[in-house]
Amino acid sequence: MGMNMSEKILARHAGLAEVEAGQLVICNLDVVLANDVTGPPSIKEFEKIGRPVFDNAKIALVPDHFQPAKDIKSAELAKIMRDFAHKHQIKHYFEQGRVGIEHVILPEKGIVGPGMLTIGADSHTCTYGAVNGFSTGVGTTDLAVAMATGKAWFKVPEAIKVELTGKKPADITGKDVILTLIGMIGVDGALYKSLEFAGEGVKELSMTDRLTIANMAIEAGAKNGIFPFDEVTKEYVEGRVEQPYEPVAPDADAKYVQTVNINLSELTPVVAFPHLPGNTKRVASLKEPVGIDQVVIGSCTNGRLEDLRIAAEVFKGHKVHEHVRCIVIPGSQWVYQQAMHEGLLDIFIDAGAVVSCPTCGPCLGGYMGILAAGEKCVSTTNRNFLGRMGEKTSEVYLAGPQTAAASAILGRIAEPKEVA
Amino acid sequence: MELKGKVWRYGDNIDTDIIIAARYLNTFDPQELAKHCMFDLDESFARNVQAGDIMVGGKNFGCGSSREHAPVAIKACGVPVVIAASFARIFYRNGINIGLPLLEIGDDVEKIKAEDVLEVDTGTGEIRNLTTGDVFHAHPLPGFVQEIAQAGGLINYIKNK
């Protein structure tokens, strides 16, 4: 029987000719990832096992959540990870000034690639499906065991095929695609399952679009989201990915438990209302204006160079609304520097926005833009849960960078075409 | 393991930010985390929960972040088992790995209300609602996942191998 992309990657890493949904397998891992929130407890558990690290070139430690340290306790967390990285000579440890948001820098630096199997102690580890890898989030204990053994157990997921058709309109980004999908199937619509993207519409999506889409597979409950390998992937990974890699393609008779069809040409900019990423509404359908206090543009979902270019294009010649705080956070040092060279940072600063160094910061209510009671924020991040970015009566509205920028200018949730 | 406790009942899509908000994640000390468990949704929980009380949720319990701090916080509150219609997968894995039994019972969860008293056998998955007389059976854990649960978590399981 034919296999889908996820099954092929899991089979290959389990040393099996084939696997099928529901099967439990133990796989060898290509990359094992943790951040400053999940790394320190993993290290504590790792030390209980009493073994050396399995491979210091396959572990990535990224201090991005509360760093540069927001308080003493966060500084202590960073120190645990730093000391561990030095002691075990971890190749992919990134100090402040060289670090970025984990799911921005791992693809950018070519640490993850096609056909590779990655686990990370961060739920958005599913991002690397964009480059045709199988990647998924785990907790600190799984991560500790993986650092010691280089292995993890998996239940082979059933797969949902997301068939993309049509031509993507110019004002639509990957964020509109994924928020639309989650709105269609719900926040548990892909629970325990894989989302496999397919169809002629895939070629319409840039690598940035794909990274955004795969990043939010978890918000539909999915174990992973994965794209096929094509010219766009090839162009992105060639000369970038350091480990040898072998792309996967689904067999013609691969098994899917469900097919979801999305015609890209029918999409319009959308926003997910509080407090679930599946509360998706078309911006054009809003009957009442939704006034806002803050806009955040950045994160592992939308902190890449193309995201900043899209936002800057909307901001050009405009100002952030006088009642709005707009915070722009490049996802990596490379993105930051490129945005500077291209003049994007000038556009943001001229518009009256804050520009910060790379950090997860406000996305999870860490720091750098916490909301007060009752405040509303349009954010290009990935979660709008109760209390996610601040006080429990604050509200987060998820959107793409073009919608976020337009909203910052008009002081309410708005489509880019409303900005004259 | 036979358990008996009073129910704290929550709804669908209880996310890990509700279970333990990121503003408390600058520590991983279980007792510190326990103080803030469920705070944004139910300020009374951490204050009033008694050791042995049972948490019951709806669909997709534990969705969101991979933070193992979430099941750790629940366990540190003295809650010995969580029952839900369904669990989000990372939370489910984390619960097993830290030795917090999680029982998935689908729509039967509708027959459990706040303050009901349950008797739970985590070995067989049998749940008796002593308040209403209903009896439910949780979906069994697959294969070696049962062995991890019996070892009291993944670290013990690996160390014993």
Chai-1 contact restraints between the chains, C-beta under 6 A:
chainA,res_idxA,chainB,res_idxB,connection_type,confidence,min_distance_angstrom,max_distance_angstrom,comment,restraint_id
A,L24,B,G143,contact,1.0,0.0,6.0,A-B,restraint_1
A,V37,B,L25,contact,1.0,0.0,6.0,A-B,restraint_2
A,P41,B,F28,contact,1.0,0.0,6.0,A-B,restraint_3
A,E45,B,I155,contact,1.0,0.0,6.0,A-B,restraint_4
A,K48,B,I155,contact,1.0,0.0,6.0,A-B,restraint_5
A,I49,B,I158,contact,1.0,0.0,6.0,A-B,restraint_6
A,K73,B,N26,contact,1.0,0.0,6.0,A-B,restraint_7
A,K73,B,T27,contact,1.0,0.0,6.0,A-B,restraint_8
A,S74,B,N26,contact,1.0,0.0,6.0,A-B,restraint_9
A,A121,B,S66,contact,1.0,0.0,6.0,A-B,restraint_10
A,D122,B,S66,contact,1.0,0.0,6.0,A-B,restraint_11
A,S123,B,S65,contact,1.0,0.0,6.0,A-B,restraint_12
A,S123,B,S66,contact,1.0,0.0,6.0,A-B,restraint_13
A,S123,B,I90,contact,1.0,0.0,6.0,A-B,restraint_14
A,G137,B,S66,contact,1.0,0.0,6.0,A-B,restraint_15
A,G137,B,I90,contact,1.0,0.0,6.0,A-B,restraint_16
A,G139,B,S66,contact,1.0,0.0,6.0,A-B,restraint_17
A,G139,B,E68,contact,1.0,0.0,6.0,A-B,restraint_18
A,G139,B,N94,contact,1.0,0.0,6.0,A-B,restraint_19
A,T140,B,E68,contact,1.0,0.0,6.0,A-B,restraint_20
A,T141,B,N97,contact,1.0,0.0,6.0,A-B,restraint_21
A,T141,B,L154,contact,1.0,0.0,6.0,A-B,restraint_22
A,D142,B,N97,contact,1.0,0.0,6.0,A-B,restraint_23
A,V145,B,L154,contact,1.0,0.0,6.0,A-B,restraint_24
A,V145,B,I158,contact,1.0,0.0,6.0,A-B,restraint_25
A,V187,B,N13,contact,1.0,0.0,6.0,A-B,restraint_26
A,D188,B,K59,contact,1.0,0.0,6.0,A-B,restraint_27
A,D188,B,N60,contact,1.0,0.0,6.0,A-B,restraint_28
A,Y192,B,R89,contact,1.0,0.0,6.0,A-B,restraint_29
A,K223,B,R89,contact,1.0,0.0,6.0,A-B,restraint_30
A,L364,B,A22,contact,1.0,0.0,6.0,A-B,restraint_31
A,G365,B,A22,contact,1.0,0.0,6.0,A-B,restraint_32
A,G365,B,R23,contact,1.0,0.0,6.0,A-B,restraint_33
A,G366,B,A22,contact,1.0,0.0,6.0,A-B,restraint_34
A,F385,B,D15,contact,1.0,0.0,6.0,A-B,restraint_35
A,F385,B,D17,contact,1.0,0.0,6.0,A-B,restraint_36
A,L386,B,I18,contact,1.0,0.0,6.0,A-B,restraint_37
A,L386,B,D40,contact,1.0,0.0,6.0,A-B,restraint_38
A,G387,B,A21,contact,1.0,0.0,6.0,A-B,restraint_39
A,G387,B,D40,contact,1.0,0.0,6.0,A-B,restraint_40
A,R388,B,D17,contact,1.0,0.0,6.0,A-B,restraint_41
A,K392,B,D40,contact,1.0,0.0,6.0,A-B,restraint_42
